Amino acid sequence: MAAAPLKVCIVGSGNWGSAVAKIIGNNVKKLQKFASTVKMWVFEETVNGRKLTDIINNDHENVKYLPGHKLPENVVAVSNLSEAVQDADLLVFVIPHQFIHKICDEITGRVPKKALGITLIKGIDEGPEGLKLISDIIREKMGIDISVLMGANIASEVAAEKFCETTIGSKVMENGLLFKELLQTPNFRITVVDDADTVELCGALKVSSMRQANATPSMAGLNVERQSSATSSMAGLTLIASPVVFLIQENIVAVGAGFCDGLRCGDNTKAAVIRLGLMEMIAFARIFCKGQVSTATFLESCGVADLITTCYGGRNRRVAEAFARTGKTIEELEKEMLNGQKLQGPQTSAEVYRILKQKGLLDKFPLFTAVYQICYEGRPVSEMLSCLQSHPEHI
């Protein structure tokens, strides 16, 4: 007797979530292993007098977050989270990282125990004992296996089917390969590695460090209190999974690259930011990851490729450049430039800074430290150059 087709639910519907929905919706039509209908949870909003879910289900386009790209008709927008995830076998998490606690609390117990998940979320959580990966939060709260997808993937380019690569990190290779089957296309090529923690951390650090330190995260009017969580520690050091480390740090580096663009420093300077940022990312992973860190993981799409893409084309770089040139606050620039979306970098950079300070390691990570101090402590943007000139790599 053939196994029942696997039901897929996408938790999140921003630009990246919608781009992924386009891929999955098209793929499941051709693969008997998966159910032909894909549910996508949408936080309900009103756009030009219409509900966003109605627009997606009738016009097959997320006109707010991914305009100009049609979604397959088998992608069904659902505003009720519990209804969306009900009976799902595969969960694809694509939401801002600050909402993961609330989302997991709402859906725990509503999905089958055999369900599998994959997170495309860039960010980390921070508690009294240090840093915790988003995948760890989902795994602990829901009791399901979680893979991680990170790479040099700008949502609009993925939706336009421009060629790119990405990396899936999975502690259970069979599960990682299943998600590869669900997501891979001729123009969205996937490598699966077992160094999941490093993959995730690569993405998180890439996005971090641009929000006001005391800002309460909100998503389309949904206010959520930040929740802290503890991580395991050994010999006084916080330990996290390695692929995640790279993810976390890339966004910090991208902010530094944006500062340099705002100062009109040139491509040579930006190249230095990328190289020195990569060095700090690798050092961070080696200190804070639970398991062995493979340098080869940093050469995957989740690593150096994602770093380059983010430092040239990501929203953190663009907003950081505007921050340097205009003197406006991050919150003002988010409203002006991001069409209701939020930067993932700011909160993450503050969390990274606090753990480095707690462990007495700030002097080992001068680029990470400088980005935080410019964003949160009012240091002049020109200090980015001073950081590069006096970086320990040059001494």
SVG drawing of the C-alpha trace seen along z (x, -y; Angstrom):
<svg xmlns="http://www.w3.org/2000/svg" viewBox="-12 -63 63 65">
<polyline fill="none" stroke="black" stroke-width="0.4" points="0.0,0.0 1.5,-3.3 2.2,-5.9 -0.2,-8.9 1.1,-12.0 2.9,-14.4 1.0,-17.5 3.0,-20.8 2.4,-24.0 4.4,-27.2 4.4,-29.2 4.9,-32.7 4.1,-34.8 6.5,-37.6 8.7,-38.1 10.9,-35.0 8.0,-32.9 6.0,-33.7 9.0,-33.0 9.4,-29.6 5.6,-29.0 6.0,-29.5 8.7,-26.8 6.9,-24.3 3.5,-24.9 5.0,-24.1 7.1,-21.2 4.3,-19.3 2.3,-19.2 4.9,-17.0 5.8,-14.8 3.4,-12.1 5.2,-12.0 3.6,-15.3 0.0,-16.4 -1.1,-18.7 -2.4,-21.5 0.1,-23.7 -1.2,-25.7 0.5,-29.0 -0.2,-30.8 -0.8,-34.5 -1.0,-37.1 -4.1,-38.9 -3.8,-42.4 -5.9,-44.7 -4.4,-45.9 -6.4,-48.4 -9.6,-47.5 -9.2,-43.7 -8.0,-41.0 -4.5,-39.8 -5.7,-36.2 -8.5,-36.9 -6.0,-38.6 -3.6,-35.6 -6.4,-33.0 -8.2,-34.8 -5.5,-36.8 -2.7,-34.3 -0.2,-37.1 1.1,-38.5 0.8,-42.1 2.2,-43.5 5.4,-41.5 6.1,-39.9 4.4,-42.0 4.7,-41.0 5.1,-37.3 2.2,-34.9 1.8,-32.1 0.6,-28.6 -3.2,-28.2 -2.6,-25.2 -1.0,-27.5 -3.9,-28.3 -3.6,-31.3 -5.0,-30.6 -5.3,-33.3 -5.9,-30.9 -2.6,-29.5 -4.0,-26.4 -6.1,-25.6 -3.1,-26.1 -0.8,-23.6 -3.5,-21.0 -2.3,-17.5 0.7,-19.0 3.6,-16.5 6.1,-19.1 6.4,-22.5 8.4,-25.3 9.1,-28.2 9.6,-31.6 8.8,-34.3 10.7,-37.0 12.8,-35.3 11.4,-37.4 8.0,-35.7 9.1,-32.1 8.3,-31.5 4.7,-32.7 4.2,-30.7 5.6,-27.5 3.4,-27.9 0.3,-28.2 0.9,-25.2 2.5,-22.7 0.2,-19.7 -1.7,-20.6 0.7,-18.9 1.5,-15.1 4.4,-13.9 6.0,-12.5 6.0,-15.9 9.3,-17.3 10.3,-21.0 12.7,-23.2 13.5,-26.7 14.5,-29.5 14.6,-32.0 17.7,-34.1 18.3,-35.1 19.0,-33.9 17.4,-34.0 19.2,-35.3 18.7,-34.5 20.5,-34.7 23.0,-32.0 23.7,-33.2 22.6,-32.4 20.2,-29.8 19.4,-28.9 15.9,-29.2 16.1,-25.5 16.8,-24.5 13.8,-26.6 11.5,-24.8 12.9,-21.4 12.6,-21.9 9.1,-23.4 7.5,-21.1 9.6,-17.9 10.1,-17.5 13.2,-17.2 14.3,-20.5 16.5,-21.1 17.9,-24.5 18.0,-26.2 20.3,-29.2 22.0,-30.6 22.7,-33.4 19.0,-33.8 17.4,-37.2 13.7,-36.5 12.8,-38.5 15.5,-36.8 14.4,-33.4 10.8,-34.2 12.0,-35.4 13.7,-32.0 17.2,-33.4 19.8,-30.8 21.1,-30.5 22.4,-28.0 21.4,-27.3 22.4,-25.0 20.3,-22.7 21.8,-21.6 20.3,-18.6 21.3,-16.4 19.3,-13.6 20.5,-13.5 17.4,-11.5 15.2,-14.5 17.5,-17.0 17.3,-15.1 13.5,-15.0 13.3,-18.8 15.8,-19.0 13.3,-17.0 10.5,-19.4 12.4,-22.6 15.0,-22.0 14.4,-23.3 16.7,-23.6 17.4,-27.2 17.4,-26.7 20.1,-24.2 20.6,-22.7 23.5,-21.1 22.7,-19.1 25.3,-19.0 25.2,-17.5 26.8,-20.6 23.3,-22.1 24.4,-24.4 27.1,-26.2 24.7,-26.6 22.1,-28.4 24.6,-30.6 26.0,-31.8 22.7,-33.2 21.9,-34.7 25.1,-36.8 24.7,-38.0 21.5,-39.8 22.1,-41.3 22.5,-44.7 20.3,-47.5 17.3,-47.9 16.8,-50.2 17.9,-48.3 14.7,-48.9 12.3,-48.4 9.4,-45.9 9.2,-43.7 6.0,-43.9 4.6,-42.2 1.7,-43.9 0.4,-45.1 1.1,-41.9 3.1,-42.8 5.0,-40.0 7.1,-40.2 10.6,-39.0 11.1,-35.8 14.5,-34.7 15.8,-31.2 18.8,-29.4 21.4,-27.4 23.7,-24.8 27.1,-25.9 30.4,-24.3 33.5,-25.9 31.6,-29.2 31.0,-29.3 27.7,-29.3 27.4,-26.5 25.3,-26.6 25.1,-24.7 27.5,-25.7 25.6,-26.3 23.4,-28.6 26.4,-30.6 27.3,-31.7 23.8,-32.8 23.6,-35.0 26.9,-36.8 26.4,-37.6 23.9,-40.3 26.2,-42.1 28.9,-42.1 26.3,-43.4 25.5,-46.3 29.2,-47.1 29.4,-46.9 26.4,-49.3 28.2,-51.8 31.1,-51.7 28.8,-52.4 27.3,-55.3 30.7,-56.7 31.6,-56.2 34.6,-54.1 34.8,-52.1 34.9,-48.4 38.3,-47.8 37.1,-48.8 34.0,-46.7 36.1,-43.7 38.1,-44.2 34.9,-44.3 33.8,-41.0 37.1,-39.3 37.5,-40.5 33.8,-39.7 34.3,-36.2 37.3,-35.7 35.2,-36.8 32.4,-34.6 34.6,-31.5 36.2,-32.4 32.7,-32.9 31.6,-29.5 34.7,-27.8 34.1,-29.2 30.3,-28.9 29.3,-25.9 28.4,-22.7 30.0,-20.3 33.0,-20.3 33.0,-23.2 34.0,-22.3 35.7,-25.1 34.2,-23.6 30.7,-24.6 31.7,-28.3 32.5,-27.6 28.9,-26.5 26.1,-28.8 25.1,-29.4 28.6,-30.9 30.7,-33.0 28.2,-33.2 25.4,-34.4 27.8,-36.9 28.8,-38.4 25.1,-38.6 24.0,-40.2 26.9,-42.7 25.9,-43.9 22.2,-43.3 20.5,-42.7 18.1,-45.0 20.5,-45.3 23.1,-46.8 20.7,-49.2 19.3,-50.5 22.7,-50.8 23.9,-52.8 20.9,-55.2 21.5,-55.3 25.1,-56.5 24.0,-59.1 20.8,-60.5 21.2,-60.3 17.7,-59.0 16.8,-56.3 16.6,-52.7 12.8,-52.7 12.3,-55.6 14.2,-54.0 12.3,-50.7 9.1,-52.5 10.4,-54.4 12.3,-51.6 10.9,-48.2 7.2,-48.2 6.2,-46.9 9.0,-44.4 11.5,-44.4 15.3,-44.1 16.4,-40.9 19.9,-42.3 19.4,-44.8 18.1,-42.6 20.6,-39.9 23.6,-42.2 22.6,-43.3 22.3,-39.7 25.7,-38.9 27.3,-41.9 25.9,-41.0 27.2,-37.4 30.6,-38.6 30.8,-41.1 29.7,-38.6 32.5,-36.2 35.1,-39.0 35.6,-38.5 34.8,-42.0 38.4,-42.7 38.4,-39.4 35.5,-40.6 36.1,-44.3 34.0,-44.4 30.9,-42.9 31.6,-45.3 31.9,-48.4 28.6,-47.7 26.7,-47.3 28.2,-50.5 27.4,-52.6 23.8,-51.3 23.1,-51.4 25.5,-53.7 25.6,-56.6 29.2,-56.1 30.0,-57.9 29.7,-55.8 33.3,-56.8 34.5,-54.5 33.9,-51.7 37.0,-52.8 39.0,-53.0 37.9,-49.4 39.3,-48.2 42.5,-50.1 43.3,-48.7 41.8,-45.2 43.9,-42.5 44.3,-40.7 46.6,-43.5 48.8,-43.4"/>
</svg>
